[in-house]
Amino acid sequence: MIDLYCKIFIDTKTEYPEIFEKILHQVSGRKQGFSDIESAWCSIRVKQNEEYLRDSADFLFWKYYLDIEPNINKTDYIRNLKEFVKFLKENFSDAVPACDFEELL
């Protein structure tokens, strides 16, 4: 059985409030506290990377990352996550998912 947790690193110059709002709108979510979003298909925590290194080419050191957990079945979750990664790449400089099923995204 595969672990459906996914971490997505985001490369962008956009500031946190705008990133959070764009993601909240994209997933039709509800804000839960300062950094959490609940949607029909997933739970997302938007985090600033404590290991951030300005202008790093290594995605592990990009400014932001998302912790994502599913709220629906595996097939629909992966389908939605694939579309979400596409959205992130189109709206920010880059996005790299890190999970057990990266090849499906």
C-alpha positions in Angstrom: 0.0 0.0 0.0 1.3 3.4 -1.0 1.5 6.4 1.4 -0.6 9.1 -0.1 1.0 12.0 1.7 2.6 14.5 -0.7 5.0 17.4 -0.1 5.2 20.0 -2.9 8.0 22.5 -2.9 7.2 25.9 -4.6 9.7 28.2 -6.2 8.3 31.7 -6.3 8.9 35.4 -5.5 5.2 35.7 -4.5 4.6 36.4 -0.9 2.8 34.0 1.5 -0.6 35.7 1.7 -1.1 35.7 -2.0 0.1 32.1 -2.4 -2.3 31.0 0.4 -5.3 32.8 -1.2 -4.5 31.4 -4.7 -4.3 27.9 -3.4 -7.4 28.3 -1.2 -9.4 29.5 -4.3 -8.0 26.8 -6.6 -9.0 23.9 -4.3 -12.3 25.6 -3.3 -11.2 25.2 0.3 -11.9 26.5 3.7 -9.3 28.3 5.7 -8.5 26.4 8.9 -6.2 28.6 11.1 -3.2 30.4 9.7 -1.7 27.8 7.4 -4.3 25.1 6.8 -6.8 24.6 4.1 -9.5 21.9 4.0 -11.1 21.0 0.6 -13.3 18.2 -0.5 -10.4 16.2 -1.9 -7.5 17.1 0.4 -6.0 18.8 3.5 -3.2 21.3 2.8 -0.7 23.0 5.1 1.1 25.9 3.5 4.5 26.4 5.1 7.5 28.7 4.8 10.6 26.5 4.4 12.9 27.0 7.4 15.8 25.8 5.3 15.1 28.3 2.5 18.2 29.5 0.6 17.7 32.4 -1.8 18.2 31.6 -5.5 18.8 27.9 -4.8 18.3 25.6 -7.7 17.7 22.7 -5.3 14.0 22.5 -4.7 14.6 21.3 -1.1 15.7 24.8 -0.3 12.8 26.7 -2.1 10.9 29.3 0.0 7.6 27.4 0.5 6.2 23.9 0.6 2.8 22.3 1.0 2.0 19.2 3.1 -1.0 17.5 1.5 -3.1 14.6 2.7 -6.1 13.0 0.9 -9.7 13.4 1.9 -11.0 11.1 -0.9 -10.2 7.8 -2.5 -6.7 7.2 -4.0 -7.7 7.4 -7.7 -9.6 10.7 -7.4 -7.0 12.1 -5.1 -4.1 11.4 -7.5 -6.1 12.8 -10.4 -6.9 16.0 -8.5 -3.3 16.3 -7.2 -2.0 16.0 -10.8 -4.2 19.0 -11.9 -3.1 20.9 -8.8 0.6 20.5 -9.6 -0.2 21.7 -13.1 -1.9 24.8 -11.6 1.1 25.5 -9.3 3.6 25.3 -12.2 1.4 27.6 -14.2 1.0 30.2 -11.4 4.4 30.2 -9.7 7.9 29.8 -11.0 8.0 26.1 -10.4 6.6 23.3 -8.2 8.1 19.9 -7.5 6.1 17.1 -5.8 8.0 14.8 -3.4 6.0 11.6 -2.6 5.8 7.8 -3.1 3.9 8.3 -6.4 5.7 11.2 -8.1 5.8 9.4 -11.4 2.0 9.5 -11.6 2.0 13.3 -11.3 
